[in-house]
Amino acid sequence: MGSLDEKLWEILNNMIPLFQDDIDTFLVKEGYLTEEDVKKWNDIVKLIKEAYKKSFSSPNECLEKVKNATELLSSISTKTSTARDENQTRGDKGVSLFFTSAGS
């Protein structure tokens, strides 16, 4: 397991851009996420960037920002589409993938 700043850098450099691409490509366009969800996502990204900066000087503040970002992330839920199977949508997979990757 890497250090806190290494994990945050991995999230900033790898995971956030991939999920951002999903948001821009289809999650909003197909109705899986609302504009309010996108605003929350942007706030999450901002918190993670702030946490990364704090990881070098104040680990406790860093962890608090990560906790806030995680709570905000858990408040985002995908919306189902009648055009897709309501049991398992691509949007659900994308959010689940982000949660799984961020937790490891």
N, C-alpha and C positions, 0 to 999 in steps of 0.2 A: 504494500500500500504506500502510495506516495504522500508527500507533504500536502498540507492544506492548499498552499498556493499552486502546487502542481495540479491538484485535482480541479481547482477553480479554473486554471488556465486551460485544462482539457475541456471543461464545460464551455468556456468562452470561445475557444478556438475550433472545437469540433462539433459539439452537440447543439449549441445555440444556432450556428449558421445552418445546420441541416434542418432543424425544426423550423427555423425562419423561412427556409425555402419551401417547406410544406405549407406553411401558413400563406405565403405569397402565391404559391402555385395553385392550391386547390382547397384548403380547409375553409377559407372565408368565401371563396367564389362558389363553392358547392353547398354552403350553408352549415357546415359543421361547427364553425366558430363565428361568434358575433363580433361586431366592432368593439363592444365592451370587453370581450375576451382578448382581443388584440391589444387593447389599452393595458389590460392586466399583464399580458405577455411583455409588452414594452417596459412596464414597471419592474417586472421580474428581471429582465436583462440589465436594467439600470442597477438594481440591487446586487446582482451577481458581479457586475463590474466594480461597484463600490466595495463589495466584500473582498474581491481580489486585491484591490489597492490596500485595504486594511489588513490583509493577511500577513503583510510584511512588518507592520508596526503594532497592531492591536488585534491579536487573535480572538479575544472575547467579542469585540465589536464586529469582527468579521463573521463569527459564528451567529451572532444575532441577526445580521443582514441575510445570511444564508437561511436561517430559520424563517424570517419574514418572507423571503422569496419562495420557500417551500410551501408555506401556508397559502400564499397567493396562488401558486401553481395548482395546489389541490382544489382551489375554488373554481378553476376552469373546467367545464365539462362540455363534451361535444354534444351537438344536437343531431338527432337522427334525421335522415332524409327518406322521404317516401320512395324516392327513385332507387334506393339501395336496400339491401337486406338490413332490417332494423336490429337484428341480433349482433351483427359485427360489421361496422363500417370502417372504411379506411381511416377516417378521422380518429376513431377510437383506438385503432392500432397505433397511429402516430403519437397520440398522447400517452398511451400505455408504454410505448417504446421509450419515450423521453423519461417517464417516471422510472422505468426499469434501469435505464442507462445512468441516470443521475444518481440512483441509489447505490450503484456498485462502486 
